[in-house]
Amino acid sequence: MAFILGVYETLIDAIKSFNLQAVRLALGMKFGELLNEHIPIRFLIALGLGILTAVFTLATILEGALDSSPTYVFAFFAGLILASIIAVGAKVRWSTGAIVALIVGAVVAFVIVGMDSLGDQFGHTPPILFFSGMIAICAMILPGISGSFILLILGQYDFILGAVKDRDIVSIISVGLGAVVGIVIFSRILSWLLKHYENVTIAVLVGFMAGSLRLIVHRMLNAVTEIDGEQIWSSIELDGGMIAFVIVLIIIGFVLVTVIDHAQSRSNPVLRLLGR
């Protein structure tokens, strides 16, 4: 989303500002220089407040919606992802190498999301939540990928929503610490990849989003019921009215991202992808 909103470079620079120079300024008690010149503190405060507001206000709503109407929630998600694929894909200089990267990303994601839920396999212990936070936070500096989407693939999304709603401090801290460590460790690696292999890297990410639609469609058309501690999936029967509403929600999600991208880039992402 940062890529689509046009604050991607600012976000990357903000993450990179947490370096040895920042440590030296902090140890030297030069907090004025640290906060006013070295670190874009206003941007980070605005970003942090936005994230916290979204997390704590939407957690209850999303958890309730996922329990009562998962088909509609994932229909909306499908629209968001489809539009993101086009918006980010329009920024790729398509070549044979980029197409191969796209296919690789799509196949890898398709296989991964087709496995049994990683959350069911590994549970939701603090170490697992820590590593989930590490991986999910990388989405902040990956064009087109959201942390929520990564948590969904890892099978931790529903659990973390519940943890936020129930104020499960241990789980929240585990994810938060993982996010901090992930930023420190992975931000420069991913930044280096995007700097030196931007086209291929973004093509892989587009493929990853496309392949991951398998999970979204599965969650949209199937409901889960827990019986004796085991999760049982069953197909959801959609009548004509439900199908129509699903289509409407997909369109709404698609249009939302497209409008945001158009407002930022001053051009239609669909036409950009078609080279017009």
MIDOSE-1310 file (N, C-alpha, C; in nm, 2 decimals, decimal comma, always signed):
residues 276
mafi	+0,08/-0,12/+0,00/+0,00/+0,00/+0,00/+0,09/+0,13/+0,00; +0,20/+0,12/+0,07/+0,29/+0,23/+0,07/+0,34/+0,27/-0,07; +0,36/+0,16/-0,15/+0,40/+0,17/-0,29/+0,29/+0,25/-0,37; +0,17/+0,20/-0,35/+0,06/+0,26/-0,42/+0,03/+0,41/-0,38
lgvy	+0,05/+0,43/-0,25/+0,02/+0,57/-0,20/+0,13/+0,67/-0,22; +0,25/+0,62/-0,27/+0,35/+0,71/-0,31/+0,44/+0,75/-0,19; +0,43/+0,68/-0,08/+0,52/+0,71/+0,04/+0,63/+0,60/+0,06; +0,65/+0,52/-0,05/+0,74/+0,40/-0,04/+0,88/+0,45/-0,01
etli	+0,93/+0,54/-0,09/+1,07/+0,59/-0,07/+1,09/+0,65/+0,07; +0,99/+0,73/+0,12/+1,00/+0,79/+0,25/+1,00/+0,68/+0,36; +0,92/+0,57/+0,34/+0,92/+0,46/+0,44/+1,06/+0,39/+0,44; +1,11/+0,37/+0,32/+1,25/+0,30/+0,32/+1,35/+0,39/+0,39
daik	+1,35/+0,52/+0,36/+1,45/+0,61/+0,42/+1,43/+0,61/+0,57; +1,30/+0,61/+0,62/+1,28/+0,61/+0,76/+1,33/+0,49/+0,83; +1,31/+0,37/+0,77/+1,36/+0,25/+0,82/+1,52/+0,25/+0,83; +1,58/+0,30/+0,72/+1,72/+0,30/+0,71/+1,78/+0,40/+0,81
sfnl	+1,70/+0,50/+0,86/+1,76/+0,60/+0,96/+1,79/+0,53/+1,09; +1,74/+0,42/+1,12/+1,78/+0,35/+1,24/+1,91/+0,27/+1,22; +2,02/+0,34/+1,23/+2,15/+0,28/+1,20/+2,25/+0,32/+1,31; +2,38/+0,29/+1,28/+2,48/+0,32/+1,39/+2,49/+0,47/+1,42
qavr	+2,46/+0,55/+1,32/+2,47/+0,69/+1,35/+2,36/+0,73/+1,45; +2,24/+0,67/+1,43/+2,13/+0,69/+1,53/+2,17/+0,65/+1,67; +2,24/+0,54/+1,68/+2,28/+0,49/+1,81/+2,38/+0,59/+1,87; +2,48/+0,63/+1,79/+2,58/+0,73/+1,84/+2,51/+0,86/+1,89
lalg	+2,41/+0,91/+1,82/+2,34/+1,03/+1,86/+2,27/+1,01/+1,99; +2,21/+0,89/+2,00/+2,13/+0,86/+2,12/+2,22/+0,84/+2,24; +2,34/+0,77/+2,22/+2,43/+0,76/+2,33/+2,50/+0,89/+2,37; +2,51/+0,98/+2,27/+2,57/+1,11/+2,30/+2,46/+1,21/+2,35
mkfg	+2,34/+1,16/+2,38/+2,24/+1,25/+2,43/+2,20/+1,36/+2,34; +2,22/+1,34/+2,21/+2,19/+1,45/+2,11/+2,05/+1,42/+2,05; +1,95/+1,42/+2,14/+1,82/+1,38/+2,10/+1,76/+1,48/+2,00; +1,79/+1,61/+2,01/+1,74/+1,71/+1,92/+1,78/+1,68/+1,78
elln	+1,91/+1,65/+1,76/+1,96/+1,62/+1,62/+1,91/+1,49/+1,58; +1,90/+1,39/+1,67/+1,85/+1,26/+1,63/+1,70/+1,26/+1,58; +1,62/+1,34/+1,65/+1,47/+1,34/+1,62/+1,44/+1,44/+1,51; +1,51/+1,55/+1,51/+1,48/+1,66/+1,42/+1,55/+1,65/+1,28
ehip	+1,66/+1,58/+1,28/+1,74/+1,58/+1,15/+1,77/+1,44/+1,10; +1,80/+1,35/+1,19/+1,84/+1,21/+1,14/+1,72/+1,12/+1,12; +1,62/+1,12/+1,21/+1,51/+1,03/+1,20/+1,38/+1,11/+1,16; +1,31/+1,07/+1,05/+1,19/+1,15/+1,02/+1,07/+1,12/+1,12
irfl	+1,09/+1,18/+1,24/+1,00/+1,14/+1,35/+0,85/+1,17/+1,32; +0,83/+1,28/+1,25/+0,69/+1,32/+1,23/+0,62/+1,21/+1,14; +0,69/+1,17/+1,04/+0,64/+1,07/+0,95/+0,61/+0,94/+1,03; +0,71/+0,90/+1,11/+0,70/+0,77/+1,19/+0,58/+0,78/+1,29
ialg	+0,57/+0,90/+1,35/+0,46/+0,91/+1,45/+0,32/+0,90/+1,38; +0,31/+0,97/+1,26/+0,18/+0,96/+1,18/+0,16/+0,82/+1,14; +0,26/+0,75/+1,09/+0,25/+0,61/+1,05/+0,21/+0,52/+1,17; +0,28/+0,54/+1,28/+0,25/+0,45/+1,40/+0,11/+0,47/+1,45
lgil	+0,07/+0,60/+1,45/-0,07/+0,63/+1,50/-0,17/+0,57/+1,41; -0,15/+0,57/+1,28/-0,24/+0,52/+1,18/-0,25/+0,37/+1,19; -0,13/+0,30/+1,21/-0,13/+0,16/+1,23/-0,20/+0,11/+1,36; -0,17/+0,18/+1,47/-0,24/+0,15/+1,60/-0,39/+0,17/+1,59
tavf	-0,43/+0,28/+1,53/-0,57/+0,31/+1,52/-0,64/+0,20/+1,44; -0,58/+0,16/+1,33/-0,64/+0,06/+1,24/-0,65/-0,07/+1,32; -0,54/-0,11/+1,39/-0,54/-0,24/+1,46/-0,64/-0,24/+1,56; -0,65/-0,14/+1,65/-0,74/-0,15/+1,76/-0,88/-0,12/+1,73
tlat	-0,91/-0,05/+1,62/-1,05/-0,02/+1,59/-1,11/-0,12/+1,50; -1,03/-0,18/+1,41/-1,08/-0,28/+1,32/-1,07/-0,42/+1,37; -0,99/-0,45/+1,47/-0,98/-0,59/+1,52/-1,11/-0,65/+1,55; -1,19/-0,59/+1,63/-1,32/-0,64/+1,67/-1,41/-0,66/+1,55
ileg	-1,42/-0,55/+1,46/-1,50/-0,56/+1,35/-1,46/-0,67/+1,26; -1,33/-0,69/+1,23/-1,29/-0,79/+1,13/-1,31/-0,93/+1,19; -1,28/-0,95/+1,32/-1,30/-1,08/+1,38/-1,44/-1,12/+1,38; -1,54/-1,03/+1,41/-1,68/-1,06/+1,40/-1,72/-1,09/+1,25
alds	-1,67/-1,01/+1,16/-1,70/-1,04/+1,02/-1,65/-1,17/+0,97; -1,53/-1,21/+1,01/-1,47/-1,33/+0,97/-1,55/-1,45/+1,03; -1,60/-1,43/+1,15/-1,68/-1,54/+1,21/-1,82/-1,55/+1,14; -1,88/-1,44/+1,11/-2,02/-1,45/+1,06/-2,03/-1,45/+0,91
spty	-1,94/-1,38/+0,84/-1,95/-1,36/+0,70/-1,82/-1,37/+0,63; -1,74/-1,48/+0,64/-1,61/-1,50/+0,58/-1,61/-1,48/+0,43; -1,72/-1,53/+0,37/-1,73/-1,52/+0,22/-1,72/-1,38/+0,18; -1,79/-1,29/+0,24/-1,80/-1,15/+0,20/-1,66/-1,08/+0,23
vfaf	-1,60/-1,11/+0,35/-1,48/-1,05/+0,38/-1,37/-1,08/+0,28; -1,36/-1,21/+0,24/-1,26/-1,25/+0,15/-1,29/-1,21/+0,01; -1,42/-1,19/-0,02/-1,45/-1,14/-0,15/-1,39/-1,00/-0,17; -1,41/-0,92/-0,06/-1,35/-0,78/-0,06/-1,20/-0,79/-0,07
fagl	-1,14/-0,88/+0,01/-0,99/-0,90/+0,00/-0,95/-0,93/-0,14; -1,03/-1,02/-0,21/-0,99/-1,06/-0,34/-0,99/-0,94/-0,44; -1,09/-0,85/-0,42/-1,09/-0,73/-0,50/-0,96/-0,64/-0,48; -0,93/-0,63/-0,35/-0,81/-0,55/-0,31/-0,68/-0,61/-0,38
ilas	-0,67/-0,74/-0,37/-0,55/-0,81/-0,42/-0,54/-0,80/-0,57; -0,66/-0,83/-0,64/-0,66/-0,82/-0,79/-0,62/-0,68/-0,83; -0,67/-0,58/-0,77/-0,63/-0,44/-0,81/-0,48/-0,42/-0,78; -0,43/-0,47/-0,67/-0,29/-0,45/-0,63/-0,20/-0,52/-0,73
iiav	-0,24/-0,64/-0,78/-0,16/-0,71/-0,88/-0,15/-0,62/-1,00; -0,26/-0,56/-1,05/-0,25/-0,47/-1,16/-0,17/-0,35/-1,14; -0,19/-0,28/-1,02/-0,13/-0,16/-0,99/+0,02/-0,18/-0,98; +0,07/-0,28/-0,91/+0,21/-0,31/-0,90/+0,27/-0,37/-1,03
gakv	+0,19/-0,45/-1,09/+0,24/-0,51/-1,22/+0,26/-0,41/-1,33; +0,19/-0,30/-1,32/+0,20/-0,19/-1,42/+0,34/-0,12/-1,40; +0,40/-0,14/-1,29/+0,53/-0,07/-1,26/+0,65/-0,16/-1,31; +0,62/-0,28/-1,35/+0,72/-0,38/-1,40/+0,76/-0,35/-1,54
rwst	+0,88/-0,36/-1,58/+0,93/-0,35/-1,72/+0,93/-0,50/-1,76; +0,82/-0,54/-1,83/+0,80/-0,68/-1,86/+0,90/-0,73/-1,97; +0,97/-0,84/-1,93/+1,07/-0,90/-2,02/+1,06/-1,05/-1,99; +1,14/-1,13/-2,07/+1,14/-1,27/-2,04/+1,18/-1,30/-1,90
gaiv	+1,28/-1,24/-1,85/+1,32/-1,26/-1,71/+1,21/-1,22/-1,61; +1,14/-1,11/-1,63/+1,04/-1,07/-1,54/+0,92/-1,17/-1,55; +0,89/-1,22/-1,66/+0,78/-1,32/-1,68/+0,82/-1,45/-1,60; +0,94/-1,49/-1,62/+0,99/-1,61/-1,54/+0,98/-1,59/-1,39
aliv	+1,02/-1,47/-1,35/+1,01/-1,44/-1,21/+0,87/-1,44/-1,16; +0,78/-1,38/-1,24/+0,63/-1,38/-1,21/+0,58/-1,53/-1,19; +0,62/-1,61/-1,28/+0,57/-1,75/-1,28/+0,63/-1,82/-1,15; +0,75/-1,80/-1,13/+0,82/-1,86/-1,01/+0,74/-1,82/-0,88
gavv	+0,72/-1,69/-0,87/+0,65/-1,64/-0,75/+0,51/-1,69/-0,74; +0,44/-1,70/-0,85/+0,30/-1,75/-0,85/+0,30/-1,90/-0,81; +0,39/-1,98/-0,86/+0,39/-2,13/-0,83/+0,43/-2,15/-0,69; +0,53/-2,08/-0,64/+0,57/-2,09/-0,50/+0,46/-2,06/-0,40
afvi	+0,39/-1,95/-0,43/+0,28/-1,90/-0,34/+0,17/-2,00/-0,35; +0,14/-2,05/-0,47/+0,02/-2,14/-0,49/+0,05/-2,27/-0,41; +0,17/-2,32/-0,41/+0,20/-2,44/-0,34/+0,19/-2,42/-0,19; +0,25/-2,31/-0,14/+0,26/-2,28/+0,00/+0,12/-2,26/+0,06
vgmd	+0,03/-2,19/-0,01/-0,10/-2,16/+0,05/-0,19/-2,28/+0,04; -0,15/-2,38/-0,05/-0,23/-2,50/-0,06/-0,20/-2,60/+0,05; -0,09/-2,58/+0,13/-0,06/-2,67/+0,24/-0,16/-2,65/+0,35; -0,16/-2,74/+0,44/-0,24/-2,73/+0,56/-0,20/-2,60/+0,63
slgd	-0,29/-2,54/+0,70/-0,27/-2,41/+0,77/-0,14/-2,42/+0,86; -0,05/-2,33/+0,83/+0,07/-2,33/+0,91/+0,04/-2,30/+1,06; -0,07/-2,23/+1,08/-0,11/-2,20/+1,22/-0,15/-2,33/+1,29; -0,22/-2,42/+1,21/-0,26/-2,55/+1,27/-0,14/-2,63/+1,30
qfgh	-0,04/-2,63/+1,21/+0,08/-2,71/+1,22/+0,17/-2,67/+1,34; +0,19/-2,54/+1,35/+0,29/-2,49/+1,45/+0,23/-2,42/+1,57; +0,10/-2,40/+1,56/+0,03/-2,34/+1,68/+0,05/-2,18/+1,68; +0,02/-2,13/+1,80/+0,03/-1,98/+1,82/+0,11/-1,95/+1,94
tppi	+0,22/-2,02/+1,96/+0,31/-2,00/+2,08/+0,38/-1,87/+2,06; +0,44/-1,81/+2,17/+0,51/-1,68/+2,16/+0,63/-1,69/+2,05; +0,71/-1,80/+2,05/+0,81/-1,80/+1,95/+0,76/-1,80/+1,80; +0,65/-1,87/+1,78/+0,59/-1,88/+1,65/+0,53/-1,74/+1,61
lffs	+0,47/-1,67/+1,71/+0,42/-1,54/+1,69/+0,53/-1,44/+1,66; +0,64/-1,46/+1,73/+0,76/-1,38/+1,71/+0,81/-1,38/+1,57; +0,83/-1,51/+1,52/+0,88/-1,52/+1,38/+0,77/-1,48/+1,28; +0,65/-1,49/+1,31/+0,54/-1,44/+1,22/+0,55/-1,29/+1,21
gmia	+0,57/-1,22/+1,33/+0,59/-1,08/+1,33/+0,71/-1,04/+1,24; +0,82/-1,11/+1,26/+0,94/-1,08/+1,18/+0,91/-1,09/+1,03; +0,84/-1,19/+0,99/+0,81/-1,21/+0,84/+0,71/-1,10/+0,79; +0,61/-1,09/+0,88/+0,50/-1,00/+0,83/+0,55/-0,85/+0,82
icam	+0,64/-0,81/+0,91/+0,68/-0,67/+0,90/+0,76/-0,64/+0,78; +0,82/-0,74/+0,72/+0,89/-0,72/+0,59/+0,79/-0,67/+0,48; +0,66/-0,70/+0,50/+0,56/-0,66/+0,40/+0,56/-0,51/+0,39; +0,60/-0,44/+0,50/+0,60/-0,29/+0,49/+0,69/-0,23/+0,39
ilpg	+0,79/-0,31/+0,35/+0,89/-0,26/+0,25/+0,88/-0,34/+0,13; +0,78/-0,42/+0,11/+0,76/-0,50/-0,01/+0,64/-0,44/-0,09; +0,66/-0,39/-0,21/+0,55/-0,33/-0,29/+0,44/-0,43/-0,31; +0,32/-0,39/-0,27/+0,20/-0,47/-0,30/+0,16/-0,57/-0,20
isgs	+0,25/-0,60/-0,10/+0,22/-0,71/-0,01/+0,19/-0,64/+0,13; +0,09/-0,69/+0,20/+0,06/-0,63/+0,33/+0,09/-0,73/+0,44; +0,12/-0,68/+0,56/+0,15/-0,76/+0,67/+0,03/-0,85/+0,70; -0,09/-0,80/+0,69/-0,21/-0,88/+0,72/-0,21/-1,00/+0,62
fill	-0,18/-0,98/+0,50/-0,18/-1,09/+0,40/-0,08/-1,19/+0,44; +0,04/-1,15/+0,48/+0,14/-1,25/+0,52/+0,09/-1,33/+0,64; +0,03/-1,26/+0,74/-0,02/-1,33/+0,86/-0,13/-1,43/+0,82; -0,21/-1,39/+0,72/-0,31/-1,48/+0,67/-0,25/-1,61/+0,61
ilgq	-0,15/-1,59/+0,53/-0,08/-1,71/+0,47/-0,01/-1,80/+0,58; +0,04/-1,73/+0,69/+0,10/-1,80/+0,79/+0,00/-1,87/+0,89; -0,12/-1,84/+0,87/-0,23/-1,90/+0,96/-0,23/-1,83/+1,09; -0,19/-1,71/+1,10/-0,19/-1,64/+1,23/-0,28/-1,52/+1,23
ydfi	-0,34/-1,49/+1,12/-0,42/-1,36/+1,11/-0,54/-1,37/+1,21; -0,62/-1,47/+1,20/-0,74/-1,48/+1,29/-0,70/-1,48/+1,44; -0,59/-1,55/+1,47/-0,55/-1,56/+1,61/-0,51/-1,42/+1,66; -0,43/-1,35/+1,58/-0,38/-1,22/+1,62/-0,49/-1,12/+1,63
lgav	-0,59/-1,12/+1,55/-0,71/-1,04/+1,56/-0,77/-1,06/+1,69; -0,79/-1,19/+1,73/-0,85/-1,22/+1,86/-0,77/-1,18/+1,97; -0,63/-1,19/+1,96/-0,54/-1,14/+2,07/-0,55/-0,99/+2,09; -0,56/-0,92/+1,98/-0,58/-0,77/+2,00/-0,71/-0,74/+2,06
kdrd	-0,82/-0,81/+2,02/-0,95/-0,78/+2,07/-0,95/-0,81/+2,22; -0,89/-0,93/+2,26/-0,89/-0,97/+2,40/-0,78/-0,91/+2,48; -0,70/-0,83/+2,42/-0,59/-0,76/+2,49/-0,49/-0,87/+2,55; -0,46/-0,97/+2,47/-0,37/-1,07/+2,50/-0,22/-1,02/+2,49
ivsi	-0,18/-0,96/+2,60/-0,05/-0,89/+2,61/+0,07/-0,97/+2,56; +0,08/-1,10/+2,61/+0,19/-1,18/+2,57/+0,20/-1,20/+2,42; +0,08/-1,23/+2,36/+0,08/-1,25/+2,21/+0,11/-1,12/+2,14; +0,06/-1,01/+2,18/+0,08/-0,88/+2,12/+0,23/-0,85/+2,12
isvg	+0,29/-0,86/+2,24/+0,43/-0,83/+2,26/+0,52/-0,92/+2,18; +0,48/-1,05/+2,17/+0,56/-1,14/+2,09/+0,56/-1,10/+1,94; +0,45/-1,06/+1,89/+0,44/-1,02/+1,75/+0,52/-0,89/+1,73; +0,50/-0,80/+1,83/+0,56/-0,67/+1,82/+0,72/-0,68/+1,83
lgav	+0,77/-0,76/+1,91/+0,91/-0,78/+1,92/+0,97/-0,84/+1,79; +0,89/-0,93/+1,74/+0,93/-0,99/+1,61/+0,94/-0,89/+1,50; +0,84/-0,80/+1,50/+0,84/-0,69/+1,40/+0,96/-0,60/+1,41; +1,00/-0,57/+1,53/+1,11/-0,48/+1,55/+1,24/-0,55/+1,50
vgiv	+1,26/-0,68/+1,54/+1,38/-0,75/+1,50/+1,37/-0,77/+1,35; +1,26/-0,80/+1,29/+1,25/-0,82/+1,15/+1,29/-0,69/+1,07; +1,24/-0,58/+1,12/+1,28/-0,45/+1,05/+1,43/-0,43/+1,05; +1,50/-0,46/+1,17/+1,64/-0,44/+1,18/+1,72/-0,54/+1,09
ifsr	+1,67/-0,66/+1,09/+1,75/-0,77/+1,01/+1,72/-0,76/+0,86; +1,59/-0,76/+0,83/+1,55/-0,78/+0,69/+1,54/-0,65/+0,60; +1,53/-0,54/+0,67/+1,50/-0,42/+0,59/+1,61/-0,39/+0,49; +1,74/-0,40/+0,53/+1,85/-0,36/+0,44/+1,86/-0,47/+0,34
ilsw	+1,84/-0,60/+0,37/+1,84/-0,70/+0,27/+1,74/-0,68/+0,16; +1,62/-0,65/+0,20/+1,51/-0,63/+0,10/+1,54/-0,50/+0,02; +1,59/-0,40/+0,09/+1,62/-0,27/+0,03/+1,73/-0,29/-0,08; +1,83/-0,38/-0,05/+1,93/-0,40/-0,14/+1,88/-0,48/-0,26
llkh	+1,79/-0,57/-0,24/+1,73/-0,65/-0,35/+1,65/-0,55/-0,44; +1,58/-0,46/-0,38/+1,49/-0,37/-0,46/+1,58/-0,27/-0,53; +1,70/-0,24/-0,48/+1,79/-0,14/-0,54/+1,86/-0,20/-0,66; +1,90/-0,32/-0,64/+1,98/-0,39/-0,75/+1,90/-0,47/-0,84
yenv	+1,79/-0,53/-0,80/+1,71/-0,62/-0,88/+1,56/-0,58/-0,87; +1,54/-0,46/-0,88/+1,40/-0,41/-0,85/+1,30/-0,47/-0,94; +1,33/-0,48/-1,07/+1,23/-0,53/-1,17/+1,19/-0,67/-1,14; +1,29/-0,76/-1,12/+1,27/-0,90/-1,10/+1,20/-0,92/-0,96
tiav	+1,25/-0,84/-0,86/+1,19/-0,86/-0,73/+1,04/-0,82/-0,73; +1,00/-0,71/-0,80/+0,86/-0,67/-0,80/+0,78/-0,78/-0,88; +0,84/-0,83/-0,99/+0,77/-0,93/-1,07/+0,74/-1,05/-0,98; +0,84/-1,09/-0,90/+0,82/-1,21/-0,81/+0,71/-1,18/-0,72
lvgf	+0,70/-1,06/-0,66/+0,59/-1,02/-0,57/+0,46/-1,02/-0,64; +0,45/-0,98/-0,76/+0,33/-0,98/-0,83/+0,28/-1,13/-0,85; +0,37/-1,21/-0,88/+0,34/-1,36/-0,89/+0,30/-1,41/-0,76; +0,37/-1,37/-0,66/+0,33/-1,42/-0,52/+0,19/-1,38/-0,49
mags	+0,15/-1,26/-0,52/+0,01/-1,22/-0,49/-0,09/-1,30/-0,58; -0,05/-1,32/-0,70/-0,14/-1,40/-0,79/-0,16/-1,54/-0,74; -0,05/-1,61/-0,70/-0,06/-1,74/-0,65/-0,13/-1,75/-0,52; -0,12/-1,65/-0,44/-0,18/-1,65/-0,31/-0,33/-1,63/-0,32
lrli	-0,38/-1,60/-0,43/-0,53/-1,59/-0,45/-0,60/-1,72/-0,43; -0,52/-1,83/-0,44/-0,57/-1,96/-0,41/-0,63/-1,97/-0,27; -0,55/-1,91/-0,17/-0,60/-1,91/-0,03/-0,72/-1,82/-0,02; -0,73/-1,71/-0,08/-0,84/-1,62/-0,07/-0,97/-1,68/-0,12
vhrm	-0,96/-1,75/-0,24/-1,07/-1,81/-0,30/-1,12/-1,93/-0,21; -1,02/-2,00/-0,15/-1,06/-2,11/-0,06/-1,13/-2,06/+0,06; -1,08/-1,96/+0,12/-1,15/-1,90/+0,24/-1,28/-1,84/+0,20; -1,30/-1,79/+0,08/-1,42/-1,73/+0,04/-1,53/-1,83/+0,02
lnav	-1,49/-1,95/-0,03/-1,59/-2,05/-0,06/-1,61/-2,16/+0,04; -1,53/-2,16/+0,15/-1,53/-2,27/+0,25/-1,54/-2,21/+0,39; -1,61/-2,27/+0,47/-1,62/-2,23/+0,61/-1,55/-2,34/+0,70; -1,50/-2,30/+0,81/-1,43/-2,39/+0,90/-1,51/-2,40/+1,03
teid	-1,52/-2,53/+1,08/-1,58/-2,55/+1,21/-1,49/-2,64/+1,29; -1,47/-2,60/+1,42/-1,38/-2,68/+1,51/-1,46/-2,78/+1,58; -1,42/-2,91/+1,56/-1,49/-3,02/+1,63/-1,38/-3,11/+1,70; -1,40/-3,12/+1,83/-1,30/-3,19/+1,92/-1,16/-3,14/+1,89
geqi	-1,14/-3,01/+1,88/-1,01/-2,95/+1,86/-0,96/-2,96/+1,72; -1,03/-3,02/+1,63/-0,99/-3,03/+1,49/-1,07/-2,94/+1,40; -1,00/-2,87/+1,31/-1,08/-2,78/+1,22/-1,12/-2,86/+1,10; -1,26/-2,85/+1,07/-1,32/-2,92/+0,96/-1,37/-2,82/+0,86
wssi	-1,32/-2,83/+0,74/-1,37/-2,74/+0,63/-1,48/-2,79/+0,56; -1,58/-2,71/+0,52/-1,70/-2,75/+0,44/-1,73/-2,64/+0,34; -1,78/-2,68/+0,23/-1,81/-2,58/+0,13/-1,93/-2,50/+0,17; -1,93/-2,37/+0,13/-2,04/-2,28/+0,15/-2,13/-2,28/+0,02
eldg	-2,26/-2,31/+0,04/-2,35/-2,30/-0,07/-2,40/-2,16/-0,09; -2,36/-2,10/-0,21/-2,40/-1,97/-0,24/-2,52/-1,96/-0,33; -2,62/-1,88/-0,29/-2,74/-1,87/-0,37/-2,72/-1,74/-0,46; -2,82/-1,71/-0,54/-2,80/-1,60/-0,64/-2,77/-1,47/-0,58
gmia	-2,84/-1,44/-0,46/-2,82/-1,32/-0,40/-2,68/-1,30/-0,34; -2,63/-1,41/-0,28/-2,49/-1,42/-0,22/-2,39/-1,40/-0,33; -2,41/-1,46/-0,44/-2,31/-1,45/-0,55/-2,31/-1,31/-0,60; -2,42/-1,25/-0,61/-2,43/-1,11/-0,66/-2,35/-1,01/-0,56
fviv	-2,37/-1,04/-0,43/-2,31/-0,95/-0,33/-2,16/-0,98/-0,33; -2,12/-1,10/-0,35/-1,97/-1,13/-0,36/-1,91/-1,06/-0,48; -1,98/-1,06/-0,59/-1,93/-0,98/-0,71/-1,92/-0,83/-0,68; -2,02/-0,78/-0,61/-2,02/-0,64/-0,58/-1,90/-0,60/-0,48
liii	-1,88/-0,69/-0,39/-1,77/-0,66/-0,29/-1,63/-0,67/-0,36; -1,62/-0,77/-0,45/-1,49/-0,78/-0,53/-1,47/-0,65/-0,61; -1,58/-0,60/-0,67/-1,57/-0,48/-0,75/-1,53/-0,36/-0,66; -1,60/-0,35/-0,54/-1,57/-0,24/-0,45/-1,42/-0,24/-0,40
gfvl	-1,37/-0,36/-0,37/-1,23/-0,37/-0,33/-1,14/-0,33/-0,44; -1,17/-0,38/-0,56/-1,09/-0,35/-0,68/-1,09/-0,20/-0,71; -1,21/-0,14/-0,71/-1,22/+0,01/-0,73/-1,15/+0,09/-0,63; -1,16/+0,05/-0,50/-1,09/+0,12/-0,39/-0,94/+0,14/-0,42
vtvi	-0,87/+0,03/-0,44/-0,73/+0,03/-0,47/-0,70/+0,11/-0,60; -0,78/+0,09/-0,70/-0,76/+0,16/-0,83/-0,77/+0,31/-0,81; -0,87/+0,35/-0,74/-0,89/+0,50/-0,72/-0,77/+0,56/-0,64; -0,73/+0,48/-0,54/-0,61/+0,53/-0,46/-0,49/+0,54/-0,55
dhaq	-0,47/+0,44/-0,63/-0,35/+0,44/-0,72/-0,36/+0,55/-0,82; -0,48/+0,57/-0,87/-0,50/+0,67/-0,98/-0,48/+0,81/-0,92; -0,53/+0,83/-0,79/-0,51/+0,96/-0,73/-0,36/+0,99/-0,71; -0,28/+0,89/-0,68/-0,14/+0,91/-0,65/-0,06/+0,93/-0,78
srsn	-0,09/+0,84/-0,88/-0,01/+0,84/-1,00/-0,06/+0,92/-1,11; -0,19/+0,97/-1,10/-0,25/+1,05/-1,20/-0,27/+0,97/-1,33; -0,28/+0,84/-1,32/-0,30/+0,76/-1,44/-0,37/+0,63/-1,40; -0,44/+0,57/-1,49/-0,52/+0,45/-1,46/-0,42/+0,33/-1,46
pvlr	-0,41/+0,25/-1,35/-0,32/+0,14/-1,35/-0,35/+0,03/-1,46; -0,48/+0,01/-1,49/-0,51/-0,09/-1,59/-0,45/-0,04/-1,73; -0,47/+0,08/-1,76/-0,42/+0,13/-1,89/-0,26/+0,13/-1,89; -0,20/+0,16/-1,77/-0,06/+0,16/-1,76/-0,01/+0,01/-1,79
llgr	-0,08/-0,08/-1,73/-0,04/-0,22/-1,75/-0,05/-0,26/-1,90; -0,14/-0,20/-1,97/-0,16/-0,23/-2,11/-0,07/-0,15/-2,20; +0,01/-0,06/-2,13/+0,11/+0,02/-2,21/+0,05/+0,14/-2,27; -0,07/+0,19/-2,22/-0,13/+0,31/-2,28/-0,13/+0,43/-2,19
